[in-house]
Amino acid sequence: MRALCWTGVNETSVETVDDPKILNDPDVIVKVRLTTTCGSDLHLLGGYIPTMRAGDVLGHEFMGEVVEVGSAVQKHQVGDRVVVCSFIACGQCWYCSQELYSLCDNGNPNPALTETMWGSAIGGCFAYSHALGGFAGSHAEYIRVPYADHGAFPIPDGVSDLSALFASDAAPTGWTGADLAGITPGDTVAVWGAGGVGQMAARAAMLLGAEQVIVIDRLPERLEQAHQHIGAETLDYTKDSVVAELKERTGGRGPDVCIEAVGMEAHGTGPQYLYDQIKQQLRLQSDRPTALREAIYACRKGGSLFALGVFGGLVDKFPFGAIMNKGMTVRGAQQHGHRYIPRILQHLADGELSTEHLATHVMPLEEGPRAYQMFKDKKDGCVRAVFQPNGASSTSY
């Protein structure tokens, strides 16, 4: 089959690779209808996530059709249209029983590196390096889905392929941040990053009762999407002082909840951003926390901060004194999508959530290398590039 592979730092190629096979009884094979780029993929492309190997198939956000089922699968059959959570969880361990699915004890067959880096191993994730399991990704004609009864979800009739696609990763990641940040009715919420995850976090905040939601970015097409399709206020950090403007909009206090949806390659302005960028390029720090620092300073006293963007290792000049002295609550997580995807699909079916607008560029898989370069460089208004590995389907739109 054809697949889009990582072939080196900032290099991708469409290659012919082996078809996936059922390896364990709980597996299914999915024929991929739609699969999309994600901002966290750029960390892989840039070489900031270790243990990538040339030939690894990229892609972790996808939907498709079940074409083969393992003998232990009970909830799916051939022909089912499903969306699959990007994180892989067994559904049976202690962490899964607590609905902390991305921390699954059994989802990652290669736990040694993350145990060394973070003190404990987290779950597995499609196509996110061999440190998170070495699973082949979704930018391919077919994909093996482990623990399918827990990680694949039937798509309701009336929800298009394109809408359902973003219930795989962007929407549940956003929901994870909004829900676990502790949003209560009437809160003011600020979200750093107007990509797919940031927009979904903003919409989740609204559906959880936030009264005011402000999305911060610099790219006009993304800010316009956040305003038009999500209904959020927007703030361009290249034109205004974010901390001062947020205090101005909140009676001098700052937001009740801040959600950082940018991660380890955050853009910024001023000398501190240049300092972080140089240190990261020289591998003197693994992550540049420009947006995370700003969120800490902007948050009101006693407020809540959720780190939703991907961070891999160590950051410099982390203002822990501000966290402690302001009495802040700080949390972070990879997505616990198994908890949220059924709810998201229902919001899509009820017309309470819009996701199709994120797909600004829909194209064949063979154009994958060009699409990733465009996505990385933020060219042509690209918010998300979506691939059709098996051609356009009649239910895609």
Secondary structure, DSSP 4 states (H G I P E B T S, - for coil): -EEEEEEETTEEEEEE-PPP---STT-EEEEEEEEE--TTHHHHHTT-SS---TTEEP--EEEEEEEEE-TT--S--TT-EEEE-SEE--S-SHHHHTT-GGG-SSS-S--HHHHHHHSS---EEBTS-GGGT-B--SSBSEEEETTHHHHEEEPPTT--HHHHHTTTTHHHHHHHHHHHTT--TT-EEEEE--SHHHHHHHHHHHHTT-SEEEEEES-HHHHHHIIIII--EEEETTTS-HHHHHHHHTTTS--SEEEE---TB----SHHHHHHHHHHHTTSSS-B-HHHHHHHHHSPTT-EEEE-S---S--SS--HHHHHHTT-EEEE-S--HHHHHHHHHHHHHTT----GGGEEEEEEGGGHHHHHHHHHHT-TT-SEEEEETT---TT--
